[in-house]
Amino acid sequence: MPQDILLRQDIHDVAILTMNTPKSLNALSDAMLTTLHKVFDSIAETPEIRAIILRGTGKAFCAGHNLKEMTAAREADDKGQAYFSDLFTRCGALMQRILTMPQPVIAQVHGIATAAGCQLVATCDMAVAAETTRFGVNGVNIGLFCSTPMVALSRNIPRKRAFEMLTTGRFISAAEAAEYGLINMSVPEETLDAETLKLAQTVAGKLGKAVKIGKQAFYEQLQMPIADAYSYTGKVMANNMMYDETAEGVAAFLGKREPTWENP
């Protein structure tokens, strides 16, 4: 990986990805966006990996886009608006890649998660944060409304809470983030690694084929009218019921034993 800006450690069937540019608070630079997308693409083709943890080094999880890069692009004669359009398109593509990953992606958050960093948390399937973490979409404080982070944020938390965060630029605490539904839980900082890994390993222990189709169905049905959603998910469940592994799971449950899956 270029300059080791993204580290990877596999613990059995869990891949831990660590954004490793602490001097920029793990900003989503051009290089970071490209590297994250490539690594996610690679893991998507690795069925042995059942869950992914995304975290950051240093003082923060992620402080959003790299403002120094953005300033340089704005001042360059041959870039400007075209660069920004491409930047936000590539960022949106990364967020959508996370949603289409066959494996659940869990954000492990500490320090701050701001702007596109908060967007990253909102995009991940689940999130665990240290109790001291702060979250914000505070681009409005510098005259830049967080329009793209708004997409993920407004699909995670109540509408009025999201609009308040977007228009005031106020940071919220980890306790508020849990209350709003932005994260699953806040934990003491000293247990953050262990609690996040515990959640990832629990998910990784399920039937991978079922989790894969379940994640896809989860996001698909959210976009549908309720009648269409029931029709669609009914077909997904009927397909799932035909898996040999599912038949074994049902038999194991009825027999009060653990299932034996050769290719879970």
C-alpha positions as CSV (number, residue, x, y, z in Angstrom):
1,M,0.0,0.0,0.0
2,P,1.4,3.4,-0.9
3,Q,3.5,4.9,2.0
4,D,1.6,2.5,4.3
5,I,-1.2,5.0,4.5
6,L,-3.6,2.1,5.2
7,L,-2.5,-0.8,7.3
8,R,-4.2,-4.2,7.3
9,Q,-4.2,-6.9,9.9
10,D,-6.3,-10.1,9.6
11,I,-7.3,-11.8,12.8
12,H,-8.8,-15.1,11.6
13,D,-11.8,-14.0,9.5
14,V,-11.8,-10.4,10.5
15,A,-9.9,-7.8,8.5
16,I,-8.8,-4.7,10.5
17,L,-8.0,-1.7,8.3
18,T,-6.2,1.2,9.9
19,M,-6.0,4.6,8.3
20,N,-2.4,5.6,9.0
21,T,-1.9,9.4,8.3
22,P,-2.1,10.8,11.8
23,K,-0.5,14.1,10.9
24,S,-3.5,14.9,8.8
25,L,-5.9,13.3,11.3
26,N,-6.4,10.5,8.7
27,A,-8.0,12.9,6.2
28,L,-9.6,11.4,3.1
29,S,-6.9,12.6,0.8
30,D,-6.8,11.6,-2.9
31,A,-4.4,8.8,-2.0
32,M,-6.5,7.6,1.0
33,L,-9.7,7.5,-1.1
34,T,-8.0,5.5,-3.8
35,T,-6.3,3.1,-1.4
36,L,-9.4,2.4,0.6
37,H,-11.5,1.7,-2.5
38,K,-8.8,-0.7,-3.9
39,V,-8.5,-2.6,-0.6
40,F,-12.3,-2.9,-0.2
41,D,-12.5,-4.2,-3.7
42,S,-9.9,-6.8,-2.9
43,I,-11.6,-7.9,0.4
44,A,-14.9,-8.2,-1.4
45,E,-13.3,-11.0,-3.4
46,T,-12.1,-12.8,-0.3
47,P,-14.9,-14.9,1.2
48,E,-12.6,-16.0,4.0
49,I,-13.0,-12.6,5.5
50,R,-16.4,-12.3,7.2
51,A,-16.2,-8.9,8.8
52,I,-14.2,-5.7,8.5
53,I,-13.1,-3.1,11.1
54,L,-12.2,0.4,9.9
55,R,-10.2,2.6,12.3
56,G,-7.6,5.3,12.5
57,T,-4.2,6.0,14.1
58,G,-3.3,9.0,16.2
59,K,-5.6,11.5,17.8
60,A,-8.6,11.0,15.5
61,F,-10.6,8.6,13.5
62,C,-10.9,10.8,10.5
63,A,-11.2,14.6,10.0
64,G,-12.8,14.5,6.6
65,H,-11.3,15.7,3.3
66,N,-7.8,17.1,3.1
67,L,-8.3,20.9,3.1
68,K,-4.7,21.5,2.1
69,E,-5.2,19.4,-1.0
70,M,-8.5,21.1,-1.7
71,T,-7.0,24.6,-1.3
72,A,-4.1,23.8,-3.7
73,A,-6.6,22.5,-6.3
74,R,-8.7,25.6,-6.1
75,E,-5.7,27.8,-6.7
76,A,-4.4,25.8,-9.6
77,D,-5.2,27.2,-13.0
78,D,-5.9,23.8,-14.6
79,K,-8.2,22.4,-11.9
80,G,-10.8,24.2,-9.8
81,Q,-14.4,23.0,-10.0
82,A,-13.7,20.0,-12.2
83,Y,-11.3,18.7,-9.5
84,F,-13.9,19.1,-6.7
85,S,-16.6,17.4,-8.8
86,D,-14.3,14.5,-9.3
87,L,-13.3,14.4,-5.6
88,F,-16.8,14.3,-4.3
89,T,-17.8,11.7,-7.0
90,R,-14.9,9.5,-5.9
91,C,-15.8,9.9,-2.2
92,G,-19.4,9.0,-3.0
93,A,-18.2,6.0,-4.9
94,L,-16.2,4.8,-1.8
95,M,-19.2,5.2,0.5
96,Q,-21.3,3.2,-1.9
97,R,-18.6,0.5,-2.2
98,I,-18.9,0.1,1.6
99,L,-22.6,-0.5,1.3
100,T,-22.2,-3.1,-1.5
101,M,-19.4,-5.0,0.4
102,P,-20.5,-8.6,1.1
103,Q,-19.0,-8.3,4.5
104,P,-20.3,-6.0,7.3
105,V,-18.0,-3.0,7.9
106,I,-17.7,-1.7,11.4
107,A,-16.2,1.7,12.2
108,Q,-14.1,1.9,15.3
109,V,-14.1,5.5,16.2
110,H,-12.0,7.6,18.6
111,G,-11.0,11.3,19.0
112,I,-13.1,13.1,16.3
113,A,-15.1,12.1,13.2
114,T,-15.9,15.3,11.3
115,A,-17.4,16.1,7.9
116,A,-16.5,13.3,5.5
117,G,-15.1,11.4,8.6
118,C,-18.6,11.5,10.1
119,Q,-20.0,10.5,6.7
120,L,-17.7,7.5,6.9
121,V,-19.1,6.5,10.3
122,A,-22.6,7.0,9.1
123,T,-21.9,4.9,6.0
124,C,-20.4,1.9,7.8
125,D,-22.9,-0.9,8.7
126,M,-22.2,-0.5,12.4
127,A,-20.0,1.7,14.6
128,V,-18.4,1.5,18.1
129,A,-16.9,4.6,19.6
130,A,-14.9,5.6,22.6
131,E,-16.9,7.6,25.1
132,T,-14.7,10.6,24.5
133,T,-15.3,10.8,20.8
134,R,-16.9,13.8,19.2
135,F,-18.9,13.8,15.9
136,G,-19.6,16.7,13.6
137,V,-20.5,17.8,10.1
138,N,-19.1,21.3,10.7
139,G,-18.1,22.4,7.2
140,V,-20.7,25.2,7.7
141,N,-18.3,26.8,10.2
142,I,-15.9,27.6,7.3
143,G,-18.7,28.3,4.7
144,L,-18.9,24.9,3.2
145,F,-22.1,23.1,3.7
146,C,-21.6,19.3,4.2
147,S,-23.9,18.3,1.4
148,T,-22.3,14.9,0.6
149,P,-21.9,13.9,4.3
150,M,-25.6,14.8,4.7
151,V,-26.6,11.9,2.5
152,A,-25.3,9.2,4.9
153,L,-26.1,11.3,8.0
154,S,-29.7,11.9,7.1
155,R,-30.2,8.2,6.5
156,N,-28.9,7.3,10.0
157,I,-30.4,9.8,12.4
158,P,-33.6,11.7,12.8
159,R,-34.2,14.5,10.3
160,K,-34.2,17.4,12.7
161,R,-31.1,16.2,14.5
162,A,-29.3,15.9,11.2
163,F,-30.3,19.4,10.1
164,E,-29.3,20.9,13.4
165,M,-25.8,19.3,13.1
166,L,-25.5,20.5,9.5
167,T,-26.5,24.1,10.1
168,T,-24.9,24.8,13.5
169,G,-21.7,22.9,13.0
170,R,-22.0,21.7,16.6
171,F,-20.1,18.7,17.7
172,I,-22.1,15.9,19.4
173,S,-20.8,13.5,22.1
174,A,-20.5,9.8,21.8
175,A,-23.5,9.5,24.1
176,E,-25.6,11.7,21.8
177,A,-24.4,9.8,18.8
178,A,-25.6,6.5,20.4
179,E,-28.9,8.1,21.3
180,Y,-29.4,9.4,17.8
181,G,-28.5,6.1,16.2
182,L,-25.3,7.2,14.5
183,I,-23.3,4.6,16.4
184,N,-24.3,1.3,18.0
185,M,-22.5,1.9,21.3
186,S,-20.0,4.0,23.2
187,V,-17.5,2.3,25.4
188,P,-14.5,3.3,27.6
189,E,-11.5,4.1,25.4
190,E,-9.4,1.4,27.0
191,T,-11.9,-1.3,25.9
192,L,-12.6,0.1,22.4
193,D,-10.3,-2.4,20.5
194,A,-11.7,-5.4,22.4
195,E,-15.4,-4.4,22.1
196,T,-15.2,-3.7,18.4
197,L,-13.3,-6.9,17.7
198,K,-15.9,-8.8,19.8
199,L,-18.7,-7.4,17.7
200,A,-16.9,-8.2,14.5
201,Q,-16.1,-11.8,15.6
202,T,-19.8,-12.3,16.5
203,V,-20.8,-11.3,13.0
204,A,-18.0,-13.3,11.5
205,G,-19.3,-16.4,13.3
206,K,-22.6,-16.4,11.4
207,L,-23.2,-18.1,8.0
208,G,-21.3,-15.9,5.6
209,K,-23.6,-16.6,2.7
210,A,-26.6,-15.6,4.7
211,V,-25.0,-12.4,6.0
212,K,-24.0,-11.5,2.4
213,I,-27.5,-11.7,0.9
214,G,-28.9,-10.2,4.1
215,K,-26.8,-7.1,3.9
216,Q,-27.7,-6.6,0.2
217,A,-31.4,-7.1,1.0
218,F,-31.2,-4.7,3.9
219,Y,-30.1,-1.7,1.8
220,E,-32.2,-2.7,-1.2
221,Q,-35.5,-2.9,0.8
222,L,-34.9,0.5,2.5
223,Q,-35.4,2.2,-0.8
224,M,-38.7,0.4,-1.6
225,P,-42.3,1.0,-0.8
226,I,-43.4,-1.4,2.0
227,A,-45.3,-3.8,-0.3
228,D,-42.4,-4.0,-2.7
229,A,-40.0,-4.5,0.2
230,Y,-42.0,-7.5,1.5
231,S,-42.2,-9.0,-2.0
232,Y,-38.5,-8.6,-2.5
233,T,-37.4,-9.9,0.9
234,G,-39.8,-12.8,0.7
235,K,-37.9,-14.0,-2.4
236,V,-34.6,-13.4,-0.7
237,M,-35.7,-15.6,2.3
238,A,-37.0,-18.3,0.0
239,N,-33.7,-18.4,-1.8
240,N,-31.8,-18.5,1.5
241,M,-34.0,-21.4,2.8
242,M,-32.7,-23.5,-0.1
243,Y,-29.1,-23.3,1.0
244,D,-27.7,-26.7,2.2
245,E,-26.0,-24.8,5.1
246,T,-29.3,-23.3,6.2
247,A,-30.9,-26.8,6.2
248,E,-28.1,-27.9,8.4
249,G,-28.6,-24.8,10.7
250,V,-32.3,-25.6,11.1
251,A,-31.5,-29.3,11.8
252,A,-28.9,-28.3,14.4
253,F,-31.4,-25.9,16.1
254,L,-34.1,-28.6,16.2
255,G,-31.5,-31.1,17.4
256,K,-30.2,-28.7,20.1
257,R,-26.6,-28.8,18.8
258,E,-24.2,-26.5,17.0
259,P,-24.4,-26.5,13.2
260,T,-21.6,-27.9,11.1
261,W,-20.9,-25.8,8.1
262,E,-18.1,-26.9,5.7
263,N,-18.3,-23.6,3.8
264,P,-19.8,-21.1,6.2
